[in-house]
C-alpha cells in the first residue's frame, strides 16, 4: 500500500540563502493578498484565471521572475482552498495575510528528462545532510539522526519560518507492506468534555492545560497593540507570539500522537463517535463547540484514521445522534431525562447500576462498533 508521510527538518541556510528564502516567503504573502483583493473586488474571478494572469504580473513586476514559479501557483491554490472551506462553512472568510501570519511556502517536486538525463526539482541528500530546492543553493539540514536513506518519492516541500528559524517539511509517498488484520481487541472511545478521550476500558486522557501559554499570549497581545507599527520592538513581540503559538501547536501534536499510538498499540478495532465539526462551528455559542474546536479533536481523529490504515486496523464511526450518554451500558435502558452534560455519574432507574457518564458512553459506543464489525464480518463470510 502507498502511504503519505511528512518529515520535518530544521534548515541552516547561509545568510545569502536566508535573504532569498525571505523573499520567497514574502512573495507567497504578496500573491495571496494580491488575488484575495482581486477576488473581493470581483467575486466571479476564477482561480484558474488568476494562474493565467500570473504571467502578466511577472511582466509588470520583474522581481517576480527570480522566484520559484511554483510558489506563485501554490499561493493561489491556498487561496482557493481557503475559499472552499469558507463556502463549505468550515472556516471564516479568507483574510489578508499580515507579516505576522504564518510564513510558509510550498513547492512541488517536478520530475522530467532533459537530454536523456532524468532530473527532479527537489533533491534530498541524507548522507551529506543537504536539501536542494528550486532556485536555491544547497541548504544544510538537521533531524532524524538515524535516517540515512529514504526509499520514497518526494511529493512536495514546505518551507516555514518561525521566529527567524527555518524548517523544511517534506511530503513523501512510501510503499509499505500491510500487516494481517487480527481482530483480537476492540475499544470504544468517547470524546469528552472534561477529558479529551475516555476509553471503554476506563482509561482517561486529560485535556492539555494551556493556561500558562494563554496568559502569556494575552500579555504579549496587549504589548503588541500598544507597540508602534513598523518598530523593531513590534517585530520582537510578533516573534515571541509565534514561538508561543508554535509551542502550543507542537504540544498538541505530540499529545495526539501519544494518545493514538497508545490506543492503536492495544487495540485492533476502534469505535468512535462521528464528530460533526461543521455543525459545531455553526452553533458557535455553544461551549461544547468551542471546546471541540479548541482541543483539536478532529486532528486527533485524522491521525487515528491514517495510522489505523497503515497498521491495517479498523475504525467504526457511530452516528452522532446515537444517545450514547443516555443509555445505561448495563441494561441498555434509555434514561431520557439525562440531558445535562455536567452530571458526572448517574444511577439507572431500571437496574440501579451507577454509571460514570463518560465511561458509560464509551462502552455504548464500543457495543455499537461491535455491531458494525459483526455486520461487516457476515458480509465478508458470505462473499468468500
Ligand atoms: Zn440500567
Boltz pocket constraint, residues with backbone or C-beta under 6 A from the ligand:
constraints:
  - pocket:
      binder: B
      contacts: [[A, 328], [A, 329], [A, 330], [A, 331], [A, 332], [A, 333], [A, 348], [A, 349], [A, 350], [A, 351], [A, 352], [A, 353]]
      max_distance: 6.0
